[in-house]
Amino acid sequence: YKPLDAVSIYGSYVESLEGGGLVGNTYVNSGEQLDPVESRQYELGFKTERRDWTLGAAAFRIERGAAYATADNRYVADGRYRYDGVEATGRYRFSSGLNVSAGGAWLRASYPAPTAAFRGNRIEAVPRLQGTFGLDHELASVPGLRWHARANLVGRQYVNAANTVQAPGFTNYSVGASYRVPSLDQKLVLRAELNNATDKAYWIAGSNALELGAPRTLNLNVRYD
């Protein structure tokens, strides 16, 4: 629905069915086939796009079959996950050519009834808050050269369905640049990306697992279109 030329309001409902998969070899019931997983998604949002800026926001709910590890180290399919959230994104382009973008999401992810074992607990490895802020700019003084910088915020996450272990939140920074070589019909592109620029030590939560985040990493790339 478009109440104005540059504004769209939308709603959606999606149902899906996917295979439950096999239980991994770290559990006592390794190799067991889990039942198929049914999910439903509801979303309502809006988008607007102007010459120099864009803005969008949405509220959503996702319900799907749950699977988790029990106290006796069995991986079982039982009950449901429910994700209720809101998200917003925006972008603005200044006359100088500098682009600023930002986005954020709040998510309440829980085990609702009738999930017997963990009713009311938060779902593991799902942060309540996430956010991003970015800058990118094409230098008029050096045709073909662009630089960008980005900050990503990830909130605290539980590591297990029992909610007894929690990984702290963290903020990561990255910077990079690309250069489209003027010769060769501008088909040669050189890229550099420095991830975790501050070399911050942080933990990434998984389902009953913790992984140390990647250290400062420099990636170089050459592409010919």
Long-range contacts (C-beta under 8 A, 24 or more apart in sequence): 4-48, 6-48, 6-49, 6-50, 7-46, 7-47, 7-48, 8-46, 8-47, 8-48, 9-45, 9-46, 10-43, 10-44, 10-45, 10-46, 10-47, 11-42, 11-43, 11-44, 11-45, 12-41, 12-42, 12-43, 13-40, 13-41, 13-42, 13-43, 14-40, 14-41, 15-39, 15-40, 15-41, 16-41, 20-65, 20-67, 20-77, 23-75, 24-75, 26-73, 27-69, 27-73, 27-74, 27-75, 28-72, 28-73, 28-74, 29-74, 29-75, 29-76, 32-75, 34-67, 34-75, 34-76, 34-77, 35-65, 35-77, 37-64, 37-65, 37-67, 37-77, 38-64, 38-65, 39-63, 39-64, 39-65, 40-64, 52-92, 52-93, 52-94, 53-90, 53-91, 53-92, 53-93, 54-89, 54-90, 54-91, 55-88, 55-89, 55-90, 55-91, 56-88, 56-89, 56-90, 57-86, 57-87, 57-88, 57-89, 58-86, 58-87, 58-88, 59-85, 59-86, 60-84, 60-85, 60-86, 60-87, 61-85, 66-111, 66-115, 66-123, 68-117, 68-118, 68-124, 68-161, 68-207, 69-160, 69-161, 69-207, 69-208, 70-117, 71-162, 78-115, 78-116, 78-117, 79-111, 79-112, 79-113, 79-114, 79-115, 79-116, 79-117, 79-118, 79-119, 80-111, 80-112, 80-115, 81-109, 81-110, 81-111, 81-123, 82-109, 82-110, 82-111, 82-112, 83-107, 83-108, 83-109, 83-123, 83-126, 84-108, 84-109, 85-109, 96-137, 97-137, 97-138, 97-140, 98-135, 98-136, 98-137, 99-134, 99-135, 99-136, 99-137, 100-133, 100-134, 100-135, 101-132, 101-133, 101-134, 101-135, 101-136, 102-131, 102-132, 102-133, 102-134, 103-131, 103-132, 104-129, 104-130, 104-131, 104-132, 105-129, 105-130, 105-131, 111-161, 117-161, 118-161, 118-162, 118-163, 121-158, 121-161, 121-162, 121-163, 122-158, 122-163, 123-158, 123-161, 124-157, 124-158, 124-159, 124-160, 124-161, 124-163, 124-205, 124-206, 124-207, 124-208, 125-157, 125-158, 125-159, 125-205, 125-206, 125-207, 126-157, 126-158, 127-154, 127-155, 127-156, 127-157, 127-169, 128-155, 128-156, 129-153, 129-154, 129-155, 129-169, 130-154, 130-155, 143-182, 144-179, 144-180, 144-181, 144-182, 144-186, 145-177, 145-178, 145-179, 145-180, 146-177, 146-178, 146-179, 147-175, 147-176, 147-177, 148-175, 148-176, 148-177, 149-173, 149-174, 149-175, 149-176, 150-174, 150-175, 157-205, 158-205, 159-205, 159-206, 159-208, 159-209, 159-210, 160-207, 160-208, 161-207, 165-210, 167-203, 167-204, 167-205, 167-210, 168-202, 168-203, 170-200, 170-202, 170-203, 170-213, 171-200, 172-196, 172-200, 172-202, 172-213, 173-197, 173-198, 173-200, 184-224, 187-224, 187-225, 188-222, 188-223, 188-224, 188-225, 189-222, 189-223, 189-224, 189-225, 190-221, 190-222, 191-219, 191-220, 191-221, 191-222, 191-223, 192-218, 192-219, 192-220, 192-221, 193-218, 193-219, 193-221, 194-218, 194-219, 195-219
